[in-house]
Amino acid sequence: MNQMPVAQFQHVTRRIKDKTIIDDLTFDIAAGEVFGFLGPNGAGKTTTIRMMVGLIKITQGDILIKGHSITKDFSKAIRNVGAIIENPELYRYLTGYQNLEHYARMIPSIPQNRIIEMAEIVGLKDRIHEKVGDYSLGMRQRLGIAQALLHRPALLILDEPTNGLDPAGIHELRNYLKKLAHEEGVTVFVSSHLLSEMQAMCDRIGILQAGKLSNIQAVHELIHQEGPCRVCIQIDPEQAELAKQLIAANNKSLLSSDRSEELIILISKKEIPVINKLLTEAGIQVYSIQIQEQTLEEKFLEITESKK
């Protein structure tokens, strides 16, 4: 039996006067997945997130969190949500422990040992009694996540969580969020402009454009779609012209390249050994053959440009 989706968007629409900001969003987010929410600036991502946490009213439709309506039963719905919108709001003159203790008081059911448990989970156990003003940006982000997870929510919402982090901090946050979803079962809904990180982190991607959901798909399916792929072949540059003639004679699409020793052709994976045999039998020295996978960034630009 399939588990109930953690979040369900049901024809969610947001209008301001005569302008439609969010237009009929309908999709589900599964338990234990990292769901990436992408879109150009002004697409409506932050508006959607603010509706999810009740900061902006939904004009039409509804969002269900663990089956509870944001519009009709807000307190039960939001009880299942932890969120950081852009940067975590923390008291810098207090220690990390005191910050978590302060937020824990808002929900009486949180036991005292949960604070230490969360400090250990996010890797701050040895620094939890230091003032937040002395923390690095990455440490403050981790403390913010600890704060958002104190009450054991089913859904963690993060809007641009990597803002200001260095590469090491981004890498650390990415691995932690994947572990949180896949090992702890917490659903992570994350919006970011760092598409390389979203590709490495997310299980599924939703692309929002002009307030409408233009695509929603598993990351591996989005990138590794069936059909011709770009294949880069490294050869002896002195044999480049002969190689191009052979490829053209076999009706294969030769793409442009800035390097004389590099051939880029558009073929199916099954044709790679055929092309390799063709070149080697003609006496052309083949140094390497590599499939150039399409990145999430390239796919994102392809989708958003085609929808304009």
PyMOL commands that set and color helices and strands:
alter all, ss='L'
color gray80, all
select helices_A, chain A and resi 45-52+74-78+96-104+113-121+132-134+137-149+167-184+195-201+219-223+237-249+269-281+296-307
alter helices_A, ss='H'
color red, helices_A
select strands_A, chain A and resi 7-16+19-29+34-38+60-65+68-69+81-85+155-159+187-191+204-209+212-218+229-235+253-255+262-267+286-292
alter strands_A, ss='S'
color yellow, strands_A
deselect
rebuild
show_as cartoon
